[in-house]
């Protein structure tokens, strides 16, 4: 009897346990997320998405859970995650979803921490990530046109997205997981208007097994280019939510309001000041959204670091981005809370759903200082070159089956007098040598691809070491093949000789490096470039920041892991080293420096240096003593803008012109400044005139020291960056002018101007517009 009762009780407990497990599973299986007429519906109940973006590729895997706990403690209920195609399919057909690339595990961790996930699988991502997330090997095909219906591109997209489905479709909310929505492509309206292409990508995702709601997103102006009535649309903006949602309502009359990217800060580019964003503005605008039941995703809640060679670039003008992706986000690069974090936490704590509570904030991680590391071994690049590839003309890096790093181009140059060596274009940074002696550098950022060559009494060896500093990740210049573009011409003033018979040495750097042999370090390395190696000891596995101020330009590896790029022009002067990538005891550091140093030394700091631009201040778009030369009487159109941060639209009688000037006469606060975020010209049908070939010829004033006020920001497709006249050292008075070469003549019938979004300073009131088919006098 006793045994029977014991067995019966045990059986009953097992049955109850199974029923409870089944009930939980059934509840998860029945979980749902839907898009209602006015609200999102989670399990048929109204739900406001309080989301923050963070990228698992920019966070060491050992820190994923901590960063997710930080997101939850800030008051978020969802995280938004990009997948970067090139991080997963590094070679065609070879997929890696393990270790740092284990996106499914990141989603599972988020669920364990009580967070839902919005998935952004691409195929295009942007995110200041190399080539916008596209694999470099797509560019081996010279006919390739990404983000189009190019057959080979679509075939590769489908293959990738089907693999994404195998990994992540089982984690959708209606299958017991936590994925609420899946994005279709990304900000396509900033690139094109082929809605059929958007539909094809959506269909690939369906075939991959995704059944939760799909969505697209874009900026307020670009929404009209890619919105489909059968795909939910969200809007992206960095300010003025009321205006952003008004633009969304113009293309999507019903459905919940959602900002898919709300910017609390901004990313950094080499040679430009570090960006920060106002905490009060963020709080005010998040509160406005919450009060109107609008959902949002803070881009970025935590930026982290773009490790290895995955930092991208913007263009035009070409601006490569820093490895630090701190973004002035509420959770900083090392994962610690900032004042912005606590302000957002306080706000979101007032908008929790019934039964929801804020967890405690995880303890902040402290960083350690490390004693100077002395380098005892070096591998000079010139002694460690791989086998060359010979050709009559120069080859791209992609032609050499190489994704990242540098290429050394070598040929002979005949005897002759002083001349100019002319390159059509170089992507991205080159050091030029004659007989192994460096004679100069060429920098794509500066747009000058000519270099003076001294007289030669005999044939000399020409070497051009070209480093790739990140493929363009946004806009129409993304087909960014690396290396020397076009013919290389020796011009002595009377004759032009195209150089041929090239040898190309593919120098792979990043996650995969060329093999090298080290030798004892004994002073300056011949030719400069080389790999420097040291060992150092640590007792604690704590974060640190490597101080690169005594180096020049290159990459760093710790225990075989590539931390990323450095460049002493700033603004970032340190490299974030996660403590989880250290080992107790002896560690190894390798620095590849393009120019070399006679006294290689490195140390660890307990604080980052994120805002120290050491490059000589750019001259801007104005030569010394240069002044605007066109009389006011020749203005084609005059008018006044409204005192508003909304887009300002001006229409006028059509004119055919290639050159254009906006002249700001006054400002609403009677301050001496002029500022503006974006500038567009329109044709007679109201369509935007392409801006990919625009070039600033003149700007009377640009703030380039205290801020990134470059006039080219007017057409960089970024609403957060601005043209701003000087304010730090001097404040020249109105009028202020910017002159732009459109690249070719267009029939122009209108202008749209977006004022600065973060504050009203410099908002243009009265203005004049000038047009010309030929260059303006004096420019």
C-alpha positions in Angstrom: 0.0 0.0 0.0 2.8 2.4 1.0 4.7 1.8 -2.2 1.5 2.2 -4.3 0.7 5.5 -2.6 4.2 6.8 -3.0 4.2 5.9 -6.7 0.8 7.4 -7.2 1.8 10.7 -5.6 5.0 10.7 -7.7 3.0 10.1 -10.8 0.6 12.9 -9.9 3.5 15.3 -9.4 5.0 14.3 -12.8 1.6 14.8 -14.5 1.1 18.2 -12.8 4.6 19.2 -13.8 4.0 18.1 -17.4 0.7 20.0 -17.5 2.4 23.1 -16.2 5.2 22.8 -18.8 2.6 22.2 -21.5 0.6 25.2 -20.3 3.7 27.4 -20.4 4.6 26.1 -23.9 1.0 26.6 -25.0 1.0 30.1 -23.7 4.2 30.9 -25.6 2.8 29.2 -28.7 -0.3 31.3 -28.4 1.7 34.5 -27.8 1.1 37.0 -30.6 2.2 40.4 -31.8 0.1 42.3 -34.3 -0.2 45.8 -35.8 -3.6 47.3 -35.0 -5.3 50.4 -36.4 -3.8 52.7 -33.8 -1.7 50.6 -31.5 0.6 47.6 -31.5 -1.1 44.6 -29.9 0.9 42.2 -27.7 -1.3 39.2 -26.9 -4.2 41.3 -28.0 -3.4 44.1 -25.5 -2.1 47.6 -26.4 1.6 47.7 -26.3 4.1 50.6 -26.6 7.6 49.5 -27.8 10.3 51.1 -25.7 13.3 49.9 -27.7 17.0 50.5 -27.9 19.4 49.5 -30.6 22.5 47.5 -29.7 24.6 45.3 -32.0 26.0 42.0 -30.8 28.9 42.3 -33.2 30.0 45.5 -31.5 29.9 43.9 -28.0 32.2 41.1 -26.8 30.1 38.0 -26.4 31.1 37.7 -22.8 29.5 41.1 -22.2 26.2 40.5 -24.1 24.2 39.7 -21.0 25.5 42.7 -19.1 24.5 45.0 -21.9 21.1 43.5 -22.1 20.6 43.9 -18.4 21.6 47.6 -18.8 19.0 48.0 -21.5 16.3 46.5 -19.2 17.5 48.7 -16.3 17.2 51.8 -18.5 13.5 51.1 -18.9 13.4 49.4 -22.3 11.2 46.4 -23.1 12.8 45.6 -26.5 16.1 45.6 -28.2 16.7 46.2 -31.9 19.4 44.1 -33.5 21.0 44.4 -36.9 22.5 41.3 -38.6 25.5 42.2 -40.7 25.6 39.9 -43.7 29.4 40.3 -44.1 30.0 39.2 -40.6 28.3 35.9 -41.2 29.0 35.0 -44.8 32.6 36.0 -45.2 33.1 33.8 -48.2 30.4 32.9 -50.7 28.2 30.1 -49.3 30.2 29.7 -46.1 28.1 30.8 -43.1 29.3 31.2 -39.5 26.7 31.6 -36.7 29.0 30.6 -33.8 30.9 32.6 -31.2 30.7 36.3 -31.7 28.4 35.7 -34.7 25.7 33.7 -32.7 22.8 36.0 -33.3 20.3 33.4 -32.1 22.0 33.2 -28.7 21.9 37.0 -28.4 18.1 36.8 -28.9 17.7 34.0 -26.4 19.7 36.0 -23.8 17.4 39.0 -24.5 14.4 36.8 -23.8 15.9 35.5 -20.6 16.4 39.1 -19.5 12.8 40.0 -20.2 13.4 41.8 -23.5 11.7 41.4 -26.9 13.7 41.7 -30.1 13.1 43.6 -33.3 15.2 41.9 -36.0 16.9 43.9 -38.8 18.5 41.2 -41.0 19.3 43.4 -44.0 20.5 42.4 -46.6 21.5 46.1 -46.4 22.0 47.5 -42.9 24.1 50.8 -43.1 24.9 51.4 -39.4 28.3 52.9 -40.2 29.3 49.3 -40.9 31.7 48.4 -43.7 29.9 48.4 -47.1 26.6 48.7 -45.1 26.9 45.1 -44.1 27.3 43.7 -47.7 30.0 41.1 -48.2 33.0 42.6 -50.0 33.1 39.7 -52.4 30.0 41.0 -54.2 32.3 43.6 -55.7 34.4 41.0 -57.5 31.6 41.1 -60.1 32.2 44.2 -62.1 28.5 44.4 -63.2 27.3 44.2 -59.6 24.6 46.7 -58.5 23.6 46.2 -54.9 20.1 47.1 -53.7 18.7 46.5 -57.2 17.2 43.6 -59.1 20.6 42.6 -60.4 20.3 38.8 -60.8 23.5 37.7 -59.0 22.8 40.2 -56.2 19.3 38.8 -55.7 20.6 35.2 -55.8 23.1 36.0 -53.1 20.5 37.9 -51.0 18.1 35.0 -51.1 20.7 32.5 -50.1 21.7 34.6 -47.1 18.2 35.3 -46.0 17.2 31.7 -46.1 20.1 30.9 -43.8 19.0 33.7 -41.5 15.6 32.0 -41.3 17.1 28.7 -40.3 18.8 30.4 -37.3 16.2 32.9 -36.2 12.7 32.1 -37.5 12.2 29.6 -34.7 12.7 32.5 -32.2 9.6 34.4 -33.3 7.1 35.3 -30.7 4.4 33.0 -32.2 6.8 30.1 -31.9 7.7 30.7 -28.2 10.5 33.2 -28.9 10.8 36.9 -28.5 11.2 38.3 -32.0 8.2 40.8 -32.6 8.9 42.2 -36.0 11.4 41.8 -38.9 12.6 44.7 -41.0 12.7 44.5 -44.8 15.9 46.0 -46.1 16.7 49.4 -44.5 16.1 53.0 -45.4 15.7 52.1 -49.1 14.1 55.4 -49.9 17.4 57.1 -49.4 18.8 55.0 -52.2 16.0 54.2 -54.7 12.3 53.8 -55.3 12.0 50.3 -56.7 9.1 49.0 -54.6 9.2 45.7 -56.5 12.7 45.1 -55.1 11.4 45.7 -51.6 8.7 43.2 -52.3 11.2 40.6 -53.4 13.2 41.0 -50.2 10.0 40.6 -48.2 9.1 37.5 -50.1 12.6 36.0 -49.4 12.0 36.6 -45.7 8.6 34.9 -45.9 10.2 31.9 -47.6 12.8 31.9 -44.8 10.0 31.2 -42.4 9.3 34.6 -40.9 5.6 35.2 -40.2 5.6 38.0 -37.6 4.9 41.5 -39.0 7.3 43.1 -41.4 8.2 46.8 -41.6 10.3 49.3 -43.5 11.7 52.6 -42.2 13.1 55.7 -43.6 13.6 59.4 -42.9 10.6 61.8 -43.2 11.5 63.0 -46.7 12.5 59.6 -48.1 9.4 57.7 -46.8 7.5 58.5 -50.1 10.1 56.5 -52.1 9.7 53.1 -50.5 6.5 52.8 -48.6 4.3 49.9 -49.7 0.7 49.6 -48.6 1.3 45.9 -47.7 4.2 46.5 -45.4 4.0 48.5 -42.2 6.2 51.7 -42.2 8.1 53.4 -39.4 9.9 56.7 -39.6 13.5 57.7 -38.5 14.4 61.0 -37.1 16.8 62.8 -34.7 14.4 65.5 -33.5 11.0 67.0 -33.8 8.9 63.9 -33.4 5.7 65.8 -34.2 7.0 66.6 -37.7 8.4 63.2 -38.2 5.1 61.5 -37.5 3.2 64.0 -39.6 5.4 62.9 -42.5 4.6 59.2 -41.7 0.9 59.9 -41.6 1.1 61.4 -45.1 2.1 58.1 -46.5 0.4 55.8 -44.0 -2.9 57.0 -42.8 -3.4 54.5 -40.0 -1.5 52.1 -37.7 0.6 52.8 -34.7 3.2 55.5 -34.7 6.8 54.3 -34.5 10.2 55.9 -34.8 12.5 53.0 -35.8 15.6 55.1 -35.2 15.7 57.9 -32.8 19.1 59.5 -32.4 20.4 60.5 -29.0 23.9 61.2 -30.3 25.9 60.6 -33.4 28.8 58.7 -34.8 32.4 60.0 -35.3 34.6 60.3 -38.4 38.3 60.5 -38.5 39.6 64.1 -38.4 36.3 65.5 -37.2 35.3 66.5 -33.6 33.5 63.9 -31.4 29.8 64.2 -31.5 27.5 64.6 -28.5 23.8 65.1 -28.0 21.7 67.0 -25.5 20.1 64.9 -22.8 17.3 67.4 -22.2 16.3 67.3 -25.9 16.2 63.5 -25.8 14.1 63.5 -22.6 11.7 66.1 -24.0 11.2 64.2 -27.3 10.9 60.7 -25.8 8.3 62.1 -23.4 6.4 63.6 -26.3 6.3 60.2 -28.0 5.3 58.4 -24.9 2.5 60.9 -24.2 1.2 60.2 -27.7 1.5 56.4 -27.4 4.2 56.4 -30.0 6.7 53.6 -30.0 10.5 54.2 -30.6 13.9 52.6 -30.8 16.8 54.6 -29.5 19.6 54.4 -32.0 22.0 53.8 -30.2 21.1 52.7 -26.7 24.6 51.3 -26.6 27.0 51.8 -29.5 30.0 49.8 -28.4 33.0 49.3 -30.7 33.4 48.5 -34.4 36.1 45.9 -33.9 38.5 44.7 -36.6 38.1 46.2 -40.1 34.3 46.7 -40.1 34.1 50.4 -39.6 32.5 52.1 -42.7 32.6 55.5 -44.3 30.3 58.2 -45.7 30.6 59.9 -49.0 30.6 62.5 -50.5 32.9 63.8 -49.1 34.7 60.5 -48.2 34.7 60.3 -44.4 35.8 57.0 -42.8 34.4 56.3 -39.3 36.2 55.6 -36.1 36.4 52.2 -34.5 34.8 53.7 -31.3 31.1 53.7 -31.8 30.4 55.3 -28.5 27.8 57.5 -30.2 27.3 59.5 -27.0 24.7 56.8 -26.3 23.1 56.5 -22.8 25.2 53.3 -22.3 28.8 54.2 -23.2 31.3 52.3 -25.1 32.4 50.3 -22.1 28.8 49.5 -21.2 28.5 51.9 -18.3 25.6 54.2 -17.5 25.9 57.9 -18.3 23.9 60.9 -17.1 21.7 60.4 -20.2 21.1 56.9 -19.1 19.8 57.9 -15.7 17.6 60.7 -17.2 16.0 58.2 -19.6 15.6 55.7 -16.8 13.8 58.2 -14.7 11.5 59.1 -17.6 10.7 55.6 -18.7 10.0 54.6 -15.1 6.9 56.7 -15.3 5.5 54.9 -18.3 5.8 51.3 -17.3 3.0 48.9 -18.1 0.9 47.3 -15.3 3.0 44.9 -13.2 6.2 46.1 -14.8 9.1 47.2 -12.5 12.6 48.6 -13.2 15.4 46.3 -12.2 18.5 47.7 -10.4 21.2 49.1 -12.5 24.1 46.7 -12.9 27.3 47.8 -11.2 29.5 49.9 -13.5 32.7 48.3 -14.7 35.9 50.0 -13.7 38.8 50.2 -16.1 42.5 49.6 -15.3 45.7 51.4 -16.2 48.5 49.4 -17.6 52.2 50.1 -17.4 54.0 51.0 -20.6 54.6 48.1 -22.9 57.9 48.0 -24.7 58.1 46.4 -28.1 61.0 44.0 -28.7 60.1 42.5 -32.0 59.2 43.8 -35.4 58.3 42.4 -38.8 59.1 45.1 -41.5 56.5 45.0 -44.2 59.1 45.2 -47.0 60.6 41.9 -45.7 57.3 40.1 -45.4 55.5 40.9 -48.7 53.3 38.1 -50.1 53.7 36.9 -53.7 52.7 39.6 -56.2 50.1 39.5 -58.9 51.3 40.9 -62.2 49.2 42.9 -64.7 49.5 45.5 -67.4 47.1 47.8 -65.5 46.4 48.3 -61.8 44.0 45.9 -60.1 41.4 46.5 -57.4 41.8 44.8 -54.0 38.7 42.8 -54.9 40.4 41.6 -58.1 43.1 40.1 -55.8 40.4 38.1 -53.9 41.1 40.3 -50.9 38.6 42.0 -48.7 40.5 44.2 -46.2 43.9 45.6 -45.5 46.2 47.2 -48.0 47.8 46.7 -51.5 51.3 47.6 -52.5 51.5 48.6 -56.1 54.9 48.5 -57.7 56.3 49.4 -61.2 59.3 51.1 -62.7 59.4 54.8 -63.6 61.7 56.0 -66.4 64.4 58.7 -66.0 63.3 62.2 -66.7 62.8 65.7 -65.3 60.5 66.8 -62.5 57.0 65.7 -63.2 53.6 65.1 -61.6 52.2 61.7 -60.9 48.5 61.7 -61.5 45.9 59.2 -60.2 42.3 59.2 -61.3 41.3 58.2 -57.7 42.7 56.3 -54.8 40.6 54.4 -52.3 41.6 55.3 -49.6 44.9 56.3 -48.2 48.3 56.0 -50.0 51.9 56.4 -49.2 54.1 56.9 -52.3 57.7 55.7 -52.4 60.6 56.0 -54.8 63.3 53.3 -54.3 61.7 52.5 -50.9 61.9 56.2 -49.8 58.6 57.8 -49.0 58.0 61.0 -50.9 54.4 61.8 -49.8 50.9 60.7 -49.0 47.5 60.9 -50.7 44.3 61.0 -48.8 40.9 60.4 -50.3 39.3 62.6 -47.7 41.1 65.6 -49.2 40.4 64.8 -52.9 43.9 65.5 -54.2 45.4 62.6 -56.1 48.5 64.2 -57.7 52.0 64.1 -56.3 55.2 65.8 -57.4 58.0 63.6 -58.6 61.6 64.8 -58.6 64.0 64.6 -61.6 65.5 61.1 -62.1 68.8 60.4 -63.7 67.9 56.7 -64.2 64.9 54.4 -63.9 63.5 54.2 -60.4 61.2 51.9 -58.5 57.7 53.4 -57.8 55.8 51.9 -54.9 52.3 53.0 -53.8 51.0 51.5 -50.6 47.2 51.9 -50.5 45.3 51.2 -47.3 41.5 50.6 -47.3 39.9 52.5 -44.5 36.3 51.4 -44.9 33.9 51.0 -47.7 31.1 53.5 -48.1 28.1 52.3 -46.1 25.4 54.8 -47.2 24.2 56.5 -50.4 25.0 56.0 -54.0 28.8 55.6 -53.8 28.6 52.2 -52.1 30.2 50.3 -54.9 33.5 51.3 -53.3 36.2 49.0 -54.7 39.6 49.5 -53.0 43.0 50.4 -54.4 44.1 52.6 -57.3 41.3 53.6 -59.7 42.0 54.3 -63.3 45.3 54.9 -65.1 48.4 56.2 -63.4 49.9 59.0 -65.5 53.3 60.6 -65.4 52.9 64.2 -66.6 56.0 66.4 -67.2 54.0 69.3 -68.5 54.5 68.5 -72.2 53.9 64.7 -72.4 51.8 62.2 -70.5 52.9 58.6 -70.1 50.6 56.0 -68.6 52.5 53.6 -66.4 52.1 49.9 -66.8 53.6 46.5 -66.0 52.4 46.5 -62.4 53.0 44.1 -59.5 50.3 44.1 -56.8 51.1 42.7 -53.4 47.8 41.8 -51.5 48.4 42.6 -47.8 45.5 41.1 -45.9 44.9 42.7 -42.5 42.2 42.4 -39.9 40.7 39.0 -38.9 43.1 37.3 -41.4 46.6 38.6 -41.8 49.5 37.9 -44.1 52.1 35.6 -42.4 55.1 37.5 -41.1 58.5 36.7 -39.5 59.6 38.8 -36.5 63.1 39.9 -35.8 64.5 41.8 -32.8 63.6 45.5 -32.8 66.7 47.6 -33.3 65.3 51.1 -34.2 63.5 52.7 -37.1 62.1 50.2 -39.6 63.3 50.8 -43.2 60.4 52.0 -45.3 58.4 52.7 -42.1 55.5 50.2 -42.3 55.6 47.1 -40.1 54.2 44.9 -37.4 55.4 45.6 -33.9 55.0 43.0 -31.1 55.2 43.1 -27.4 54.1 41.1 -24.4 52.7 42.5 -21.1 51.3 41.1 -17.9 48.0 41.7 -16.2 46.7 40.5 -12.9 43.0 41.5 -13.4 40.7 40.9 -16.4 39.4 44.4 -16.4 38.9 46.8 -19.4 41.5 49.3 -20.4 42.0 51.8 -23.2 45.2 51.5 -25.2 46.8 54.9 -25.7 47.8 55.2 -29.4 48.9 58.8 -29.3 52.6 57.9 -30.0 51.6 55.9 -33.1 50.5 57.0 -36.6 47.9 54.9 -38.5 47.1 51.2 -38.5 45.5 48.4 -36.6 45.9 46.6 -33.2 45.6 43.0 -32.2 45.4 41.6 -28.6 46.0 37.9 -28.2 45.2 37.5 -31.9 41.9 39.5 -31.8 41.8 42.6 -34.0 40.6 45.5 -31.9 40.2 47.9 -34.9 41.8 50.8 -36.6 43.5 53.8 -35.1 44.7 57.1 -36.6 46.5 59.8 -34.6 44.5 62.6 -36.3 41.7 61.8 -33.8 39.1 62.4 -32.5 39.6 59.0 -30.9 43.1 58.5 -29.5 42.5 55.3 -27.5 41.4 51.8 -28.4 38.9 50.0 -26.2 40.3 46.7 -24.9 37.7 44.5 -23.2 39.0 42.8 -20.1 37.3 39.5 -21.2 39.9 39.4 -24.1 42.8 39.5 -21.7 44.4 36.5 -20.0 45.8 36.5 -16.5 49.5 36.6 -16.8 51.2 37.2 -20.1 49.4 38.8 -23.1 50.5 39.6 -26.6 49.9 42.9 -28.4 50.7 43.5 -32.1 50.5 46.9 -33.7 50.7 47.4 -37.5 51.7 51.0 -38.2 51.9 52.4 -41.8 54.7 54.8 -41.0 56.5 53.1 -38.2 58.1 54.7 -35.1 61.6 54.6 -33.6 60.3 54.4 -30.1 57.3 52.0 -30.1 55.5 52.2 -26.7 51.9 51.5 -25.6 50.1 51.8 -22.3 46.6 51.3 -21.0 44.5 54.1 -19.6 41.5 53.9 -17.3 39.6 56.5 -19.3 39.1 56.9 -23.1 40.2 59.8 -25.1 37.3 60.4 -27.6 37.6 64.0 -28.5 41.2 65.1 -29.5 41.6 66.1 -33.1 45.3 66.7 -33.8 45.1 67.0 -37.5 45.8 70.6 -38.6 42.5 72.3 -39.0 41.2 71.9 -42.5 41.3 75.0 -44.6 37.6 74.6 -45.4 36.1 75.7 -48.7 37.6 79.1 -48.8 41.1 80.2 -49.8 42.9 83.0 -48.0 41.5 86.4 -48.8 38.9 84.8 -51.1 35.5 86.6 -51.2 32.1 86.1 -52.9 32.3 88.0 -56.2 28.7 88.0 -57.6 26.7 91.3 -57.1 23.4 91.0 -55.2 21.6 92.4 -58.3 22.4 89.1 -60.1 20.4 87.1 -57.5 17.9 84.9 -59.4 15.5 84.5 -56.4 15.1 86.2 -53.0 12.9 85.4 -50.2 12.4 84.6 -46.5 12.1 81.3 -44.7 9.7 80.6 -41.8 10.9 80.5 -38.2 10.5 76.7 -38.0 12.6 73.6 -38.0 10.3 72.0 -40.7 11.5 71.6 -44.2 11.3 74.9 -46.1 10.2 74.7 -49.7 10.9 77.3 -52.3 9.7 77.3 -55.9 10.8 79.6 -58.7 10.8 79.9 -62.5 12.9 77.0 -63.9 16.5 77.7 -64.8 19.2 75.6 -66.4 22.4 75.7 -64.2 25.3 73.7 -62.9 26.5 76.1 -60.3 24.4 77.3 -57.3 24.8 79.6 -54.4 22.7 79.9 -51.2 23.3 83.3 -49.5 22.0 83.7 -46.0 21.3 87.4 -45.2 19.8 87.3 -41.7 19.0 85.0 -38.8 15.9 85.0 -36.7 17.7 85.8 -33.4 19.9 88.5 -35.0 22.9 86.3 -34.3 25.9 86.3 -36.7 25.6 82.6 -37.4 24.2 80.6 -40.2 23.3 76.9 -39.9 21.4 74.3 -41.9 21.1 70.5 -41.9 20.2 69.5 -45.5 19.8 71.2 -48.9 18.0 69.8 -51.9 17.2 71.2 -55.4 14.2 70.0 -57.3 13.4 69.7 -61.0 10.2 70.9 -62.7 8.4 67.8 -61.6 9.3 68.3 -58.0 11.8 65.4 -58.0 15.1 65.7 -56.1 18.1 66.4 -58.3 20.9 63.8 -57.6 23.4 65.0 -55.1 26.0 62.2 -55.5 28.3 64.5 -57.6 27.8 67.7 -55.7 31.0 69.5 -54.5 31.3 72.6 -52.3 33.4 75.2 -54.2 33.2 77.9 -51.6 31.9 78.7 -48.2 32.6 82.0 -46.6 32.7 80.5 -43.1 32.7 77.0 -41.5 33.2 76.0 -37.9 35.8 73.3 -38.1 37.5 73.5 -34.7 34.8 73.6 -32.0 32.3 71.6 -34.1 31.8 69.7 -37.4 30.3 72.6 -39.3 31.6 71.6 -42.8 29.5 73.0 -45.6 29.5 69.6 -47.3 27.2 68.4 -44.4 24.4 70.1 -46.4 24.2 67.1 -48.7 25.5 64.2 -46.7 22.0 62.6 -46.2 22.4 63.0 -42.5 19.9 65.3 -40.7 22.0 65.5 -37.6 25.1 66.9 -39.2 25.0 70.6 -40.2 26.7 73.5 -42.0 27.5 76.0 -39.2 29.5 79.2 -39.6 32.3 79.9 -37.2 31.5 80.6 -33.5 34.4 79.4 -31.4 37.3 81.7 -32.2 35.4 84.3 -34.3 31.9 85.0 -35.4 31.9 86.7 -38.8 28.7 88.6 -39.6 26.2 88.0 -42.4 25.9 87.5 -45.3 27.1 83.9 -45.5 27.4 82.0 -48.7 27.9 78.4 -49.8 28.6 77.7 -53.5 28.0 74.2 -54.9 29.0 72.6 -58.2 26.2 70.2 -59.1 28.4 68.1 -61.3 26.4 68.8 -64.5 23.7 71.2 -65.6 20.1 70.6 -64.5 16.8 72.3 -65.1 16.1 73.6 -61.6 12.7 74.8 -60.3 12.8 74.6 -56.6 14.7 74.2 -53.3 14.1 72.5 -50.0 16.1 73.4 -46.9 16.0 71.5 -43.6 17.0 73.8 -40.7 19.2 72.6 -37.9 17.2 70.2 -35.8 18.7 70.3 -32.3 18.3 74.1 -31.6 17.3 77.2 -33.5 20.7 78.9 -33.6 21.6 80.1 -37.1 18.2 79.5 -38.6 18.1 81.4 -41.9 15.5 84.1 -42.3 16.2 86.2 -45.5 18.2 84.7 -48.3 19.2 85.0 -52.0 19.7 82.2 -54.5 22.2 82.5 -57.4 22.5 80.1 -60.4 24.9 79.9 -63.3 25.7 77.6 -66.2 29.4 78.5 -65.9 31.6 78.9 -62.8 31.0 82.0 -60.8 33.7 84.7 -61.1 36.7 84.2 -58.8 35.8 80.6 -57.9 
